[in-house]
Amino acid sequence: MPRSSNARAIKKAISLPPDLARFATATAREEGKTVSAVVQDAMRAYRLSRLKGEYRDLQSFWSQRARDKGILTERDLQRYLAGKSTK
C-alpha cells in the first residue's frame, strides 16, 4: 500500500537482531524494494493482523450474547428486534 503523495515519512532508527536484519535485506533485494519499504509492509501487515484479531474478538463476544438470548438465525434476530420495538 503506497503512501499518499502528501504524506511525509518520519525517520526512525530501529534495531533488529541479525537474523531479521538479514531477512529484511534479502527480502528487499528479492522484491526490488528498500529495507524501509519492507519494514513498512511488515508493519502494515502486523496492524491488519491485530485489527482482524480485534474484529474476531468482538464478533465472538456479540455472537455469544446473541446465543444467550436465543438468537441463532436471521429470523430469530428479526423476531427479537420486532419485539423490542413494540415495548
Contacts in CASP RR format, 6 or more apart in sequence:
PFRMAT RR
TARGET T0000
AUTHOR 0000-0000-0000
METHOD contacts of the structure
MODEL  1
MPRSSNARAIKKAISLPPDLARFATATAREEGKTVSAVVQDAMRAYRLSR
LKGEYRDLQSFWSQRARDKGILTERDLQRYLAGKSTK
1 44 0 8 1.000
3 9 0 8 1.000
3 40 0 8 1.000
9 36 0 8 1.000
14 39 0 8 1.000
16 24 0 8 1.000
24 35 0 8 1.000
24 38 0 8 1.000
24 39 0 8 1.000
24 42 0 8 1.000
25 35 0 8 1.000
27 33 0 8 1.000
27 38 0 8 1.000
28 34 0 8 1.000
28 35 0 8 1.000
28 37 0 8 1.000
28 38 0 8 1.000
31 38 0 8 1.000
33 41 0 8 1.000
66 72 0 8 1.000
66 77 0 8 1.000
69 80 0 8 1.000
70 76 0 8 1.000
70 80 0 8 1.000
71 77 0 8 1.000
71 80 0 8 1.000
END
